Amino acid sequence: MKIIKYLIIAFLVFGVLFSAAYFAKTNSKSSVTYETEKLFKTTIEKETVITGKIIPEDEVEVKPQIGGIIDRIFVKEGDKVTTGDLIARIKVVPNEQNLNAARGRLKKAQIALETRTKDFARNKKLYDKGIIANAEFIGIELQYNQAKQDVLNAKSDLQIIREGSIGGSSAANTDIRATVPGTVLEIPVKAGDQVIESNSFNSGTTIAAIADLSKMIFEGKVDEAEVASLQLGSTLKVSLGAVEDQELEAILKFIAPKGTEEQGAVQFKIEADMMLNDSIVVRAGYSANASIVLERKEDVLALREALIQFDRKTQEPYVQIMTGDQKFERKDVKLGISDGENVEILEGVEEADDVKVWNRTEELKDDNKNTDTDEDDA
């Protein structure tokens, strides 16, 4: 009986120890099951988005050559014009100071002409009698002709100041005409406005802005960190703010040789020729975003960027490689270009390796655990 009693006790003790060991082993396993992914080959393009606007390639501002008051405007914004078309008419209002000075110059020239006329008549008689030489008479005749020309010039100047032209228009108007063919983009003046002439000292008042809307360009600015990757002739995909779900292509034709500092960052202006089509109406001044490929690599080993982790201290990238049943080992990796979804893997893992897929709910906890383990192993 004692032997049976001892056997029963031993059996119970063994059962308790076996159960404890089983539950301890079961509880030691992670409650989180991680999936894995392998590296794959793909094409990766590194793009950047440039903010800018659509503007005409050539925009010409029509300015008056003489000051005055706008008498009448013959076109409106949006009208198409050709070279020589009448844009506006200016009524000249003479400046009293300039008018007085012109009258004084005319009077002075007339007085000089009277003197030269008398001198020429007197010497002409002497020349006809052979008293003075031919060379001396030629000089006197030259001075006489110059005096007559000075009077004509002074009269013309006075007429221009008084009437706006030498022709002597009775309405005292001057015509402003289109200098290039295109579409009238803007007329910043109206009838009755005073305008200033264009000369060496000021640019003058703009009567109208004209541009050829069939030749448009995208103008934007690129950060200095990306400008070195741009190449002339590259293709941009342009999305217009006013036109949804449609894109236009543009060809990069200009990169500014000098940057400008804006809010602490150096920006470089770029220009690209737009490739327009009849399905989209493009207006000057549209805001636009252009995407351009900075770098492209084909058939490279890549991994989803979400699988890459970064060391909190060194900020070096790493992944977790499966070494057994739900057992993982840290592997430092060297990254190449990224498109925001996939990233090129240069070193650290092989194509056959199983890379841990991080679970979002357990990522932070597991990351701390693995990092501490790695530091202990080191």
Phi, psi and omega per residue, in radians:
M1 nan -0.705 -3.140
K2 -1.105 -0.654 -3.130
I3 -1.121 -0.756 3.130
I4 -1.110 -0.691 3.128
K5 -1.084 -0.760 3.138
Y6 -1.161 -0.627 3.126
L7 -1.145 -0.702 3.121
I8 -1.116 -0.733 3.132
I9 -1.118 -0.768 3.136
A10 -1.090 -0.715 3.127
F11 -1.090 -0.739 3.127
L12 -1.127 -0.731 3.127
V13 -1.111 -0.758 3.133
F14 -1.093 -0.700 3.115
G15 -1.118 -0.710 3.107
V16 -1.119 -0.768 3.139
L17 -1.134 -0.693 3.133
F18 -1.131 -0.739 3.127
S19 -1.119 -0.728 3.134
A20 -1.100 -0.738 3.141
A21 -1.147 -0.688 -3.134
Y22 -1.121 -0.826 -3.133
F23 -1.174 -0.611 3.115
A24 -1.130 -0.733 3.127
K25 -1.173 -0.694 3.133
T26 -1.140 -0.744 -3.107
N27 -1.262 -0.359 -3.133
S28 -1.292 -0.330 3.119
K29 -1.318 2.553 3.130
S30 -1.181 2.441 3.111
S31 -1.381 -0.127 -3.121
V32 -1.819 2.244 3.097
T33 -1.813 2.155 -3.088
Y34 -1.771 2.393 3.018
E35 -1.535 2.930 3.142
T36 -2.294 2.771 3.050
E37 -2.348 2.733 3.093
K38 -1.862 2.791 3.050
L39 -1.168 2.689 3.137
F40 -2.466 2.795 3.132
K41 -1.712 2.372 -3.105
T42 -2.755 3.094 3.041
T43 -1.815 2.245 -3.099
I44 -2.062 2.273 3.083
E45 -2.080 2.230 3.077
K46 -1.655 2.033 -3.075
E47 -2.004 2.789 2.980
T48 -2.361 2.655 3.140
V49 -1.912 2.265 -3.091
I50 -1.986 2.239 3.104
T51 -1.606 2.356 -3.134
G52 -2.876 -2.624 -3.117
K53 -2.641 2.866 3.114
I54 -1.747 2.174 -3.135
I55 -2.343 2.743 3.064
P56 -1.130 2.551 3.110
E57 -1.129 -0.731 3.127
D58 -2.251 2.049 3.088
E59 -2.124 2.162 -3.055
V60 -1.951 2.307 3.060
E61 -1.733 2.141 -3.140
V62 -1.540 2.171 -3.087
K63 -2.207 2.645 -3.139
P64 -1.360 2.664 3.067
Q65 -1.660 -0.010 3.116
I66 -2.605 2.506 -3.115
G67 -1.358 2.753 3.118
G68 2.925 -2.678 -3.120
I69 -2.132 2.373 3.112
I70 -1.120 2.039 3.139
D71 -1.552 -0.684 -3.121
R72 -2.827 2.513 3.072
I73 -1.981 2.264 -2.999
F74 -1.767 -0.132 -3.139
V75 -2.226 2.956 3.046
K76 -2.300 2.900 -3.105
E77 -1.098 2.325 -3.108
G78 1.769 -0.281 3.120
D79 -1.227 2.535 3.043
K80 -1.647 2.353 -3.104
V81 -2.265 2.797 3.030
T82 -2.034 2.931 -3.125
T83 -1.042 2.225 3.123
G84 1.706 -0.171 3.113
D85 -1.133 2.486 -3.107
L86 -1.274 2.161 -3.132
I87 -1.705 -0.860 -3.092
A88 -2.742 2.936 3.101
R89 -2.244 2.336 -3.092
I90 -1.940 2.341 3.025
K91 -1.676 2.175 -3.055
V92 -1.399 2.310 3.041
V93 -2.009 1.839 -3.042
P94 -1.072 2.478 3.018
N95 -1.441 2.167 -3.044
E96 -1.046 -0.666 -3.130
Q97 -1.166 -0.804 3.116
N98 -1.154 -0.641 3.120
L99 -1.113 -0.742 3.140
N100 -1.161 -0.692 3.132
A101 -1.155 -0.671 3.125
A102 -1.150 -0.695 3.082
R103 -1.102 -0.690 3.123
G104 -1.123 -0.725 3.125
R105 -1.132 -0.649 3.102
L106 -1.140 -0.777 3.140
K107 -1.084 -0.732 3.131
K108 -1.121 -0.702 3.133
A109 -1.186 -0.631 3.115
Q110 -1.167 -0.696 3.103
I111 -1.103 -0.748 3.138
A112 -1.141 -0.624 3.133
L113 -1.166 -0.678 3.108
E114 -1.043 -0.750 3.140
T115 -1.140 -0.784 -3.122
R116 -1.161 -0.554 3.129
T117 -1.152 -0.807 3.118
K118 -1.106 -0.752 -3.124
D119 -1.124 -0.701 -3.138
F120 -1.166 -0.725 -3.133
A121 -1.106 -0.733 -3.118
R122 -1.152 -0.779 -3.110
N123 -1.287 -0.405 3.102
K124 -1.157 -0.689 3.096
K125 -1.131 -0.746 3.116
L126 -1.122 -0.662 -3.140
Y127 -1.175 -0.691 3.128
D128 -1.127 -0.532 3.124
K129 -1.501 -0.054 3.112
G130 1.398 0.321 -3.101
I131 -1.390 -0.663 3.139
I132 -1.936 2.691 -3.078
A133 -1.302 2.824 -3.130
N134 -1.135 -0.698 -3.113
A135 -1.084 -0.698 3.135
E136 -1.193 -0.692 -3.130
F137 -1.178 -0.611 3.113
I138 -1.074 -0.727 3.116
G139 -1.096 -0.716 3.125
I140 -1.169 -0.684 3.123
E141 -1.152 -0.645 3.105
L142 -1.090 -0.796 3.127
Q143 -1.086 -0.654 3.111
Y144 -1.137 -0.783 3.131
N145 -1.154 -0.650 3.104
Q146 -1.135 -0.661 3.119
A147 -1.145 -0.679 3.088
K148 -1.130 -0.696 3.129
Q149 -1.174 -0.631 3.105
D150 -1.079 -0.645 3.113
V151 -1.167 -0.755 3.111
L152 -1.077 -0.738 3.123
N153 -1.112 -0.734 -3.135
A154 -1.137 -0.675 3.094
K155 -1.127 -0.703 3.133
S156 -1.136 -0.747 3.120
D157 -1.066 -0.749 3.129
L158 -1.120 -0.692 -3.129
Q159 -1.193 -0.650 3.112
I160 -1.134 -0.778 -3.136
I161 -1.153 -0.667 -3.066
R162 -1.381 -0.679 -2.980
E163 -2.103 -0.203 3.110
G164 1.626 -0.194 3.123
S165 -2.781 2.814 3.124
I166 -1.338 -0.382 -3.096
G167 -1.125 -0.391 3.100
G168 1.319 0.795 3.128
S169 -1.055 2.352 -3.095
S170 -1.196 -0.491 3.127
A171 -1.458 -0.080 3.137
A172 0.944 0.888 -3.124
N173 -2.068 2.752 2.998
T174 -2.305 2.453 -3.047
D175 -1.643 2.411 3.045
I176 -1.905 2.114 -3.046
R177 -2.090 2.727 3.128
A178 -1.159 2.337 -3.130
T179 -1.663 -0.270 3.113
V180 -2.469 2.737 3.030
P181 -1.404 2.663 3.117
G182 2.720 -2.768 -3.131
T183 -1.914 2.389 3.104
V184 -1.285 1.953 -3.112
L185 -1.467 -0.656 -3.010
E186 -2.700 2.469 2.999
I187 -2.207 1.635 -3.023
P188 -1.367 0.040 -3.130
V189 -2.139 2.912 3.074
K190 -2.412 2.914 -3.123
A191 -1.004 2.311 -3.121
G192 1.758 -0.252 3.115
D193 -1.259 2.525 3.053
Q194 -1.517 2.381 -3.120
V195 -2.141 2.695 -3.124
I196 -1.921 2.437 -3.136
E197 -1.230 2.718 3.062
S198 -1.558 2.168 3.126
N199 -2.595 -2.910 -3.073
S200 -1.225 -0.323 -3.046
F201 -1.746 -0.403 3.087
N202 -2.592 2.746 -3.060
S203 -1.337 -0.308 3.130
G204 1.519 2.968 -3.129
T205 -1.492 2.301 3.112
T206 -1.345 2.146 3.085
I207 -1.486 -0.722 -3.135
A208 -2.763 2.660 3.033
A209 -1.949 2.213 -3.074
I210 -2.149 2.415 3.116
A211 -2.614 2.713 3.067
D212 -1.579 1.861 -3.069
L213 -1.327 -0.041 3.052
S214 -1.463 -0.146 3.099
K215 -2.160 1.680 -3.108
M216 -2.014 2.703 3.097
I217 -2.291 2.677 2.991
F218 -1.648 2.250 3.118
E219 -2.115 2.191 -3.139
G220 -2.603 -3.068 -3.131
K221 -2.295 2.425 -3.084
V222 -2.051 2.464 3.114
D223 -1.191 2.647 -3.089
E224 -1.100 -0.442 -3.137
A225 -1.223 -0.317 -3.074
E226 -1.985 -0.279 -3.021
V227 -1.144 -0.512 -3.127
A228 -1.169 -0.378 -3.123
S229 -1.516 -0.149 -3.108
L230 -1.387 2.556 3.096
Q231 -2.317 2.361 3.095
L232 -1.063 2.427 -3.107
G233 1.642 -0.107 3.116
S234 -1.204 2.711 -3.128
T235 -1.678 2.317 3.064
L236 -1.929 2.528 3.016
K237 -1.819 2.018 -2.991
V238 -1.846 2.201 3.056
S239 -1.893 2.207 -3.117
L240 -1.558 2.427 3.123
G241 -1.148 -0.486 -3.092
A242 -1.579 -0.169 -3.103
V243 -2.193 1.998 -3.093
E244 -1.543 2.602 2.999
D245 1.065 0.422 3.073
Q246 -2.424 2.533 -3.132
E247 -2.231 2.627 3.028
L248 -2.107 2.651 3.109
E249 -1.691 2.650 3.086
A250 -2.483 2.646 -3.121
I251 -1.932 2.125 -3.123
L252 -1.131 2.133 -3.085
K253 -2.123 -0.239 -3.062
F254 -2.612 2.347 3.012
I255 -2.234 2.145 -3.065
A256 -1.063 2.344 3.102
P257 -1.304 -0.245 -3.129
K258 -2.298 2.355 3.137
G259 -1.643 2.879 3.077
T260 -2.164 2.464 -3.120
E261 -1.471 2.200 3.123
E262 -2.336 2.018 3.123
Q263 0.949 0.747 3.067
G264 1.467 -0.065 3.132
A265 -2.084 2.495 3.136
V266 -1.540 2.184 -3.109
Q267 -2.035 2.495 3.120
F268 -2.038 2.267 3.138
K269 -1.322 2.447 3.056
I270 -2.232 2.744 3.066
E271 -2.383 2.468 3.135
A272 -2.411 2.376 3.111
D273 -1.274 2.176 3.131
M274 -1.368 2.463 3.049
M275 -1.810 1.680 -3.012
L276 -1.477 2.755 3.005
N277 -2.440 2.893 -3.039
D278 -1.279 -0.230 -3.085
S279 -1.364 -0.307 -3.105
I280 -2.185 2.239 3.061
V281 -1.569 2.001 -3.107
V282 -1.810 2.132 3.134
R283 -1.871 2.603 3.140
A284 -1.114 2.316 3.109
G285 1.714 -0.037 3.093
Y286 -1.025 2.381 2.978
S287 -1.333 2.590 -3.069
A288 -2.684 2.710 3.014
N289 -2.094 2.348 -3.130
A290 -2.114 2.281 3.060
S291 -1.828 2.399 -3.109
I292 -2.407 2.451 3.140
V293 -1.405 2.073 3.123
L294 -1.499 -0.593 -3.112
E295 -2.683 2.522 -3.121
R296 -2.446 2.290 3.086
K297 -2.295 2.340 -3.114
E298 -1.888 2.559 3.047
D299 0.949 0.913 3.109
V300 -1.923 2.675 3.059
L301 -1.250 2.255 -3.056
A302 -2.441 2.923 3.136
L303 -2.544 2.624 3.073
R304 -1.080 2.354 -3.063
E305 -1.105 -0.426 -3.130
A306 -1.172 -0.312 -3.125
L307 -1.498 -0.152 -3.113
I308 -1.506 2.305 3.057
Q309 -2.001 2.811 -3.131
F310 -2.234 2.308 3.126
D311 -1.077 2.328 -3.059
R312 -1.174 -0.473 -3.103
K313 -1.603 -0.843 -3.055
T314 -1.657 -0.277 -3.068
Q315 1.088 0.349 3.086
E316 -1.437 2.484 -3.123
P317 -1.350 2.597 3.082
Y318 -2.708 2.881 3.034
V319 -2.321 2.962 3.064
Q320 -1.898 2.190 -3.120
I321 -1.832 2.348 3.126
M322 -1.259 2.235 3.104
T323 -1.977 -0.211 -3.134
G324 -2.913 -2.856 3.127
D325 -1.178 1.809 -3.119
Q326 0.976 0.547 3.050
K327 -2.021 2.331 -3.036
F328 -2.288 2.661 3.131
E329 -2.260 2.431 -3.127
R330 -1.300 2.394 3.056
K331 -2.311 2.122 3.060
D332 -1.274 2.458 -3.090
V333 -2.228 2.757 3.032
K334 -1.962 2.199 -3.028
L335 -1.755 2.664 3.041
G336 -1.890 -2.370 -3.100
I337 -1.403 2.780 -3.127
S338 -2.401 2.577 3.055
D339 -1.885 0.217 -3.137
G340 1.638 -0.295 3.107
E341 -2.063 -0.850 3.099
N342 -2.028 2.634 -3.127
V343 -2.295 2.474 3.135
E344 -1.289 2.368 3.088
I345 -1.834 2.041 -3.116
L346 -1.625 -0.742 -3.100
E347 -2.572 2.764 2.980
G348 2.042 -0.697 -3.130
V349 -2.344 2.778 -3.138
E350 -1.859 2.896 -3.102
E351 -1.112 -0.483 -3.099
A352 -1.486 -0.181 -3.077
D353 -1.220 2.565 3.045
D354 -1.699 2.032 -3.059
V355 -1.718 2.340 -3.089
K356 -1.160 2.343 3.024
V357 -1.674 2.038 -3.051
W358 -1.301 2.269 3.037
N359 -1.444 2.288 -3.021
R360 -1.069 -0.693 -3.058
T361 -1.279 -0.414 -3.089
E362 -1.961 0.070 -2.997
E363 -1.067 -0.872 -3.062
L364 -1.129 -0.772 -3.115
K365 -1.122 -0.835 -3.097
D366 -1.181 -0.599 3.125
D367 -1.105 -0.770 3.119
N368 -1.095 -0.701 -3.130
K369 -1.124 -0.801 -3.114
N370 -1.197 -0.634 3.129
T371 -1.146 -0.722 3.119
D372 -1.129 -0.676 -3.141
T373 -1.123 -0.744 3.138
D374 -1.096 -0.712 -3.133
E375 -1.165 -0.650 3.106
D376 -1.141 -0.730 3.136
D377 -1.105 -0.629 3.141
A378 -1.170 nan nan
